[in-house]
Amino acid sequence: MNMDTTYFFVGIKGTGMSALALILNDKGCKVAGSDIEKYTFTQRGLEQAGIEIFPFDEKNIHDKMTIIAGNAFGDDQEEIKKAHDLGLKVMRYPEVVEMLIEETTSIGVAGAHGKTSTSGLLAHVLSRVSPTSYLVGDGSGKGIPDARFFVFEADEYRRHFVAYHPDYTIMTNIDFDHPDYFTGIEDVCDAFETLAKQTKKGLFVWGEDKYLRKLKADVPVYYYGTEADDDVRAENIKRTTKGSTFDVYLHDEYLGNYEIPMFGKHNILNSLAVIAVSHMEKVDQEEIKKELLTFKGVKRRFTEKRVADMVIIDDYAHHPSEITATLDAARQQYPDKKIIAVFQPHTFSRTVALMDEFAKSLDLADKVYLTDIFSSIREHDGKVSAKDLGEKITKGGEVLALDNMSPLLDYHDDVVVFMGAGDIQKYEYAYEKLLSDLSLNNN
């Protein structure tokens, strides 16, 4: 890293970008950036680190800067254009991540779903037992000058992860999650196989994924899961309202009994991946066991609070597989309560492509509400609406308006799960305010 330049992040509040900015700042680099003025959940960490955030403006750009451009911005964005005009070095996010990958024993976490939860868990566990830098998709990042490990999230969207050549890669699953970019599932598999072939020491992949089973690689592949033909297996699984316990085997070798304070089968699988990669790097398994128990989760992944007599869960789930996993976790933790899902569809293209799958996964709740579709900056209009999705749902499907969340007041001593990757939290906050106001008036 160059200590004589200011690394200026265009789109610094993005989850990956904010984490990367924190890493460079920790390494002693000068860091600043620009973004929209609206508050985002990544902003607080940047402010606490003393990193200045400016509104987008070409006047922000001057000599002695290196520009790190967010993936959402083209060369026509005013600051990036000004940087090119001044002859400044402009780097894309994946290029900077690859620089960090080359410095350490690097472990990438890829997959259509579960990247952030798995990389967050791996970063938590390894950083407690060995110097570890990490870049997690919930906006958290930490840079250690002499780190042994670097844990990072490897995003398949627009093939960003093909810039990476990690020592190890964990692959949680393959799914058709970006119909606005990939032409089909074969195209997605091709992207993952490129990353697999660029991995230097070993792959750890979920064994029950039929697409992952077909991937070809030039390094050893370890399948993890719950089936007899998996290399790393969880057996004797016990799921309770406090979490899960399970025995772990590597082929016929018993690695031990592990306990996690997390819910849902997907968190058992994520833990298996962490156990497997740490075992291969000869990290003490007793330490791993201890640190698995202390994990508090990542931002916007099954984040839980209580307001009045209700449990409210906030989750980033925006694909049918993720919705299924989130509702499975809620059922495990609250088997005796009614589960109400409030889902914000994310992008018109995904809603159209996966309409039937969305309806099937949402129907795992006891009651379903929707909000209007949240569109991305790349699409402005679509021929589908939340009402169209609602008509396919058997457990409800009413579309809520932000200024009238009162239908949710019909539930008492139950669980409401807010899911989505857009601005679903504003609906959650509106409901929480209604609940609080009602509680105050009743007292």
C-alpha positions in Angstrom: 0.0 0.0 0.0 1.2 3.5 -0.8 1.4 5.8 2.3 1.9 8.9 0.2 -1.5 8.9 -1.4 -5.1 9.4 -0.1 -7.3 6.4 -1.1 -10.6 8.0 -2.0 -13.5 5.6 -2.2 -16.3 6.5 -4.6 -19.4 4.9 -3.0 -17.8 4.4 0.4 -21.0 3.5 2.2 -21.4 0.3 0.2 -21.0 -2.7 2.4 -17.9 -4.1 0.7 -16.5 -0.6 0.2 -16.9 0.5 3.8 -15.2 -2.6 5.0 -12.3 -2.2 2.6 -11.9 1.5 3.7 -11.7 0.3 7.3 -9.0 -2.2 6.4 -6.8 0.4 4.6 -7.4 2.8 7.5 -6.2 0.2 10.0 -3.1 -0.4 7.9 -2.2 3.3 8.3 -3.3 4.5 4.9 -5.0 7.9 4.4 -8.6 7.2 3.6 -11.7 9.3 2.6 -14.7 8.8 0.4 -18.0 10.0 -1.0 -21.6 8.8 -1.2 -25.2 9.7 -0.9 -26.1 11.9 2.1 -28.8 9.6 3.4 -27.8 7.6 6.5 -26.8 4.0 6.0 -26.0 1.3 8.6 -22.4 1.1 7.4 -21.8 4.8 8.1 -21.3 4.6 11.9 -18.2 2.4 11.6 -16.6 4.8 9.2 -17.3 7.8 11.4 -15.9 6.1 14.4 -12.7 5.4 12.5 -12.4 9.1 11.7 -12.9 8.6 8.0 -14.4 11.6 6.2 -17.4 11.1 4.0 -18.3 13.8 1.4 -21.4 14.1 -0.9 -20.6 13.2 -4.5 -18.9 16.1 -6.1 -16.1 16.4 -8.7 -14.4 19.0 -6.4 -13.6 16.2 -4.0 -11.0 14.9 -6.4 -7.4 16.4 -6.5 -3.8 15.4 -6.9 -2.1 12.8 -4.7 -5.2 10.7 -4.6 -5.8 7.1 -5.7 -9.4 6.5 -6.5 -11.2 3.2 -5.6 -14.3 3.1 -7.6 -17.4 1.2 -6.3 -18.7 -1.5 -8.6 -22.0 0.4 -9.1 -20.3 3.4 -10.7 -19.2 3.7 -14.3 -16.4 5.9 -15.8 -19.0 8.6 -16.5 -19.6 9.2 -12.7 -18.4 12.8 -12.1 -15.6 12.0 -9.6 -14.3 9.1 -11.6 -14.4 11.2 -14.7 -12.5 14.0 -13.0 -9.9 11.5 -11.7 -9.3 10.2 -15.3 -9.0 13.8 -16.5 -6.3 14.5 -13.9 -4.5 11.3 -14.8 -5.0 9.8 -11.3 -4.8 6.1 -10.7 -8.3 4.6 -10.6 -8.7 1.1 -9.2 -11.8 -1.1 -9.0 -12.8 -2.7 -5.7 -11.7 -6.3 -6.7 -8.2 -5.1 -7.7 -7.6 -3.7 -4.2 -8.9 -6.9 -2.6 -6.5 -9.0 -4.7 -3.6 -6.9 -3.4 -4.6 -7.9 0.2 -5.1 -11.5 -0.9 -1.5 -11.8 -2.1 -0.1 -10.6 1.3 -1.4 -13.4 3.5 -2.9 -16.9 3.8 -6.2 -15.9 2.2 -9.6 -17.6 2.5 -12.4 -16.4 0.2 -16.0 -17.2 0.9 -18.2 -17.5 -2.2 -21.8 -18.6 -2.8 -25.1 -17.3 -3.9 -26.3 -17.3 -0.3 -24.5 -17.5 3.1 -21.3 -15.6 2.1 -21.6 -12.9 4.8 -22.7 -15.2 7.6 -19.9 -17.7 6.8 -17.2 -15.1 6.3 -18.3 -13.3 9.5 -18.1 -16.5 11.5 -14.8 -17.4 10.0 -13.3 -14.0 10.7 -14.6 -14.0 14.3 -13.2 -17.4 15.0 -9.8 -17.0 13.4 -9.2 -13.4 14.7 -9.5 -14.8 18.2 -6.8 -17.4 17.7 -4.4 -15.8 15.2 -3.7 -12.3 13.6 -6.5 -12.0 11.0 -7.6 -9.3 8.6 -11.1 -9.5 7.3 -13.5 -8.0 4.8 -17.1 -9.0 5.4 -20.2 -8.1 3.4 -22.1 -6.5 6.4 -19.7 -3.5 6.2 -17.2 -4.7 8.8 -13.5 -4.8 8.0 -10.3 -4.9 10.0 -6.7 -4.7 8.8 -3.8 -6.2 10.7 -0.3 -5.1 9.5 1.3 -8.6 10.0 -1.8 -10.8 9.6 -1.5 -14.5 9.2 -5.0 -14.9 7.6 -7.1 -12.7 5.4 -10.8 -13.7 5.3 -12.9 -12.1 2.6 -16.2 -12.3 0.9 -16.0 -13.2 -2.8 -19.0 -11.9 -4.7 -20.0 -13.6 -8.0 -22.1 -10.7 -9.3 -20.7 -9.5 -12.7 -17.9 -12.0 -12.1 -16.2 -9.7 -9.7 -14.6 -12.6 -7.9 -12.6 -13.8 -11.0 -10.1 -11.1 -10.0 -9.1 -13.2 -7.0 -6.5 -15.9 -6.5 -7.0 -17.1 -2.8 -5.2 -19.9 -1.0 -8.5 -21.4 0.0 -12.1 -20.9 -1.1 -15.3 -21.9 0.7 -18.3 -22.2 -1.6 -21.6 -22.4 0.2 -23.9 -23.0 -2.8 -24.6 -22.1 -6.4 -27.9 -20.5 -7.4 -29.4 -18.3 -10.1 -29.6 -15.1 -8.1 -28.7 -12.4 -10.6 -30.9 -12.8 -13.7 -30.1 -9.2 -14.7 -26.5 -10.4 -15.4 -26.1 -14.1 -15.7 -27.7 -15.8 -18.7 -28.6 -18.9 -16.7 -27.4 -21.4 -14.2 -24.7 -22.7 -16.6 -23.3 -19.2 -16.8 -23.2 -19.0 -12.9 -21.4 -22.4 -12.7 -18.8 -21.2 -15.3 -18.0 -18.2 -13.1 -17.6 -20.4 -9.9 -15.4 -22.8 -11.8 -13.1 -20.0 -12.8 -12.6 -19.1 -9.1 -12.2 -22.7 -8.2 -9.4 -23.1 -10.8 -7.7 -19.9 -9.4 -7.7 -21.3 -5.8 -4.1 -22.3 -4.8 -4.4 -24.8 -1.9 -7.9 -26.2 -1.4 -11.7 -25.9 -1.9 -14.3 -26.5 0.8 -17.7 -26.8 -0.8 -21.2 -27.8 0.3 -21.6 -31.5 -0.7 -25.4 -31.5 -1.2 -25.2 -28.8 -4.0 -25.4 -30.7 -7.3 -23.7 -27.8 -9.2 -20.8 -27.6 -6.7 -20.3 -31.4 -7.1 -19.6 -30.9 -10.8 -17.0 -28.2 -10.4 -13.5 -29.0 -11.7 -10.4 -27.7 -9.8 -6.7 -28.3 -9.7 -6.5 -28.5 -5.9 -8.0 -30.9 -3.3 -11.8 -30.5 -2.9 -13.4 -31.2 0.5 -17.1 -31.6 0.6 -18.9 -30.6 3.8 -22.4 -31.5 4.9 -24.6 -34.0 6.6 -24.6 -36.9 4.1 -22.5 -40.1 4.2 -20.5 -39.2 1.1 -19.3 -35.8 2.5 -15.6 -35.5 3.6 -16.4 -33.3 6.6 -19.7 -34.4 8.2 -22.0 -33.2 10.9 -23.7 -36.2 12.7 -25.9 -36.6 15.8 -27.4 -33.1 15.2 -29.6 -31.8 18.0 -31.5 -28.6 17.5 -33.1 -26.7 20.4 -34.4 -23.2 21.2 -30.8 -22.4 22.5 -29.0 -23.4 19.3 -27.5 -26.6 17.9 -25.0 -29.3 18.8 -23.4 -31.9 16.5 -20.4 -34.2 16.1 -17.9 -33.6 13.3 -16.0 -36.2 11.3 -13.3 -35.7 8.7 -13.7 -39.0 6.8 -13.4 -41.5 9.7 -11.6 -39.2 12.1 -13.7 -37.8 14.9 -12.9 -34.1 15.3 -15.2 -33.5 18.3 -18.6 -32.3 19.5 -19.4 -28.7 18.7 -22.1 -26.3 20.0 -23.3 -23.1 18.3 -25.7 -20.5 19.7 -27.3 -20.1 16.2 -30.4 -21.4 14.5 -31.3 -23.2 11.3 -29.5 -25.9 9.3 -27.6 -23.3 7.3 -25.7 -22.2 10.4 -24.6 -25.8 11.0 -23.3 -26.0 7.5 -21.5 -22.6 7.8 -19.9 -23.8 11.0 -18.7 -27.0 9.3 -16.9 -25.0 6.6 -15.2 -22.9 9.3 -14.2 -26.0 11.3 -12.8 -27.7 8.1 -10.7 -24.9 6.9 -9.2 -24.1 10.3 -8.4 -27.9 10.8 -6.5 -27.9 7.5 -4.5 -24.9 8.7 -3.8 -26.7 12.0 -5.6 -24.3 14.2 -6.3 -25.7 17.7 -9.9 -27.2 17.5 -10.5 -26.6 21.2 -10.0 -22.9 20.5 -12.4 -23.1 17.6 -15.0 -24.8 19.8 -14.7 -22.0 22.3 -15.0 -19.2 19.8 -18.0 -20.7 17.9 -19.9 -20.2 21.2 -19.1 -16.5 21.4 -20.3 -15.5 17.9 -23.0 -12.8 18.0 -23.8 -12.8 14.3 -23.4 -10.3 11.5 -25.4 -7.1 10.8 -28.8 -7.7 9.1 -28.6 -11.5 9.3 -31.2 -12.7 11.8 -30.9 -9.6 14.0 -33.4 -9.8 16.8 -35.1 -7.4 19.1 -38.2 -7.2 21.4 -40.7 -4.4 21.2 -43.8 -4.5 23.4 -44.9 -8.2 23.4 -43.4 -9.0 19.9 -40.2 -10.5 18.7 -38.9 -8.6 15.6 -36.3 -10.2 13.4 -34.4 -8.3 10.6 -32.8 -10.3 7.9 -31.2 -9.5 4.5 -32.9 -12.5 2.9 -33.9 -11.6 -0.7 -33.9 -15.0 -2.5 -36.2 -18.0 -2.0 -33.4 -20.1 -0.6 -32.5 -17.4 2.0 -36.1 -16.9 3.0 -36.5 -20.7 3.6 -33.3 -20.6 5.7 -34.4 -17.6 7.8 -37.9 -19.0 8.4 -36.4 -22.4 9.4 -34.2 -20.6 11.9 -37.2 -18.6 13.3 -39.1 -21.9 13.8 -36.3 -23.5 15.6 -35.9 -20.6 18.1 -39.7 -20.0 18.5 -41.5 -23.3 17.9 -44.6 -22.2 19.9 -45.1 -18.7 18.4 -46.8 -17.6 15.1 -44.3 -16.5 12.5 -45.3 -13.5 10.4 -43.2 -12.7 7.3 -42.9 -9.2 5.9 -41.0 -9.4 2.6 -39.8 -6.6 0.3 -39.1 -8.1 -3.2 -35.7 -6.9 -4.5 -35.5 -6.0 -8.2 -38.1 -6.6 -10.9 -35.9 -9.0 -12.7 -35.4 -11.3 -9.7 -39.1 -11.1 -8.8 -40.2 -12.2 -12.3 -37.6 -14.9 -12.7 -38.3 -16.5 -9.3 -42.0 -15.7 -8.7 -43.2 -19.3 -7.9 -40.2 -20.1 -5.8 -40.7 -16.9 -3.7 -44.4 -17.9 -3.1 -43.4 -21.4 -2.0 -40.7 -20.2 0.4 -42.8 -17.4 1.9 -45.7 -19.9 2.5 -43.5 -21.5 5.2 -44.6 -18.6 7.5 -48.0 -18.6 9.2 -48.9 -15.3 7.6 -47.3 -13.3 4.8 -47.2 -9.5 4.0 -45.4 -7.8 1.2 -44.2 -4.3 0.4 -43.7 -2.7 -3.0 -40.7 -4.0 -5.0 -37.4 -2.3 -4.3 -35.7 -1.7 -7.7 -31.9 -1.3 -8.2 -30.2 1.7 -9.7 -29.8 -0.4 -12.9 -33.5 -0.9 -13.5 -36.2 1.8 -13.4 -39.4 0.0 -14.2 -40.8 -3.4 -14.6 -44.0 -5.2 -15.7 -44.5 -7.0 -12.4 -45.7 -5.8 -9.0 -45.7 -7.0 -5.4 -49.5 -7.6 -5.9 -48.7 -10.2 -8.6 -46.5 -12.1 -6.2 -49.1 -11.7 -3.4 -51.7 -13.5 -5.6 -49.5 -16.6 -5.7 -49.1 -16.8 -1.9 -51.6 -18.9 0.0 -50.8 -17.5 3.5 -51.8 -14.0 2.8 -49.9 -11.7 0.4 -51.4 -8.3 1.3 -49.1 -5.4 0.2 -48.4 -3.0 3.2 -48.1 0.7 2.8 -45.4 2.5 4.8 -48.0 5.0 6.2 -50.3 2.1 7.3 -48.6 -0.8 9.0 -51.6 -1.3 11.3 -52.5 -4.8 9.9 -49.5 -6.1 11.9 -51.1 -4.8 15.1 -53.4 -7.8 15.0 -50.6 -10.1 16.3 -49.6 -10.4 20.0 -46.8 -12.4 21.6 -45.7 -13.6 18.1 -42.7 -13.2 15.8 -42.5 -10.8 12.8 -39.6 -11.4 10.4 -38.7 -8.5 8.1 -36.8 -9.7 5.0 -35.2 -7.9 2.1 -32.1 -6.3 0.7 -33.5 -2.9 -0.1 -34.9 -0.4 2.4 -37.2 -2.9 4.3 -35.9 -1.4 7.5 -38.0 1.7 7.1 -41.2 -0.5 7.2 -39.8 -2.2 10.3 -39.1 1.1 12.1 -42.7 2.3 11.2 -44.1 -0.8 12.8 -41.9 -0.5 15.8 -43.1 3.1 16.3 -46.7 1.9 16.1 -46.0 -0.8 18.7 -44.3 1.6 21.0 -46.9 4.2 20.8 -49.7 1.6 21.4 -47.8 0.3 24.4 -47.4 3.8 25.9 -51.1 4.6 25.4 -52.1 1.3 27.1 -50.0 2.0 30.2 
